Amino acid sequence: MRYLTFALAKGRLAKKSMALFEEIGIRCDEMKDPDTRKLIFTNEELGMRFFLAKPSDVPTYVEYGVADIGIVGKDTLLEENRNLYEVLDMGFGACRMCVCGPESARELLKRNEIIRVASKYPNIAENYFRNKKNQSIEVIKLNGSVELAPIVGLADVIVDIVETGSTLKENGLTVLEEVCPLSARIVVNQVSLKMEHERIRRFLTDVAEQLRAEQ
Ligand code: PRP
């Protein structure tokens, strides 16, 4: 039997997904070892294989077909904009993509001036301001701790993920606008969906049922 291959976003998302899969009979005990540095795990009995990838690379593995199925946040899907099918919202990892900054920046967002936006998500930032707001921006790409940028004067506002809101609060920033809601999604390679239709359909049905049961 050909392996059905999953690319999982390393970290919390992979752990939550594997816990859910276990409930529908898909186990991979080897992955639970906290000391393991392995990146590929197999369940020979089920004919399944799991990759642990950097979240932003999950859509790439799925688009190229080396993974049939990917589990990744909607933020990554929007930023990477790959050719794949987004088939299921898993609901967990729920948070929001927002424009944030000091309260004083609220006025700036209403004026038609070029504003400086720092973000780990330059494509999402560009799309939101250009297409939804028809506003010109200069995007400054950062790789983390983005909240620093408006505080130290690198940018006027940021486009970033807000979950509990505590990072913003503790740094004197606030949500100025909501870009979109986010959560974990299941994506499928376009060819795999045809070639492995039955196995993928059964997997998706089981996951959807389990998610409903857990609500
Ligand atoms: C994310 C995000 C915010 C924070 C939001 O950062 O970029 O900074 O979490 O969470 P909160 O609303 O619950 O405070 P992450 O922890 O992934 O680290 P990073 O800043 O290095 O990207």
Boltz pocket constraint, residues with backbone or C-beta under 6 A from the ligand:
constraints:
  - pocket:
      binder: B
      contacts: [[A, 143], [A, 144], [A, 145], [A, 146], [A, 147], [A, 160], [A, 161], [A, 162], [A, 163], [A, 164], [A, 165], [A, 166], [A, 167], [A, 168]]
      max_distance: 6.0
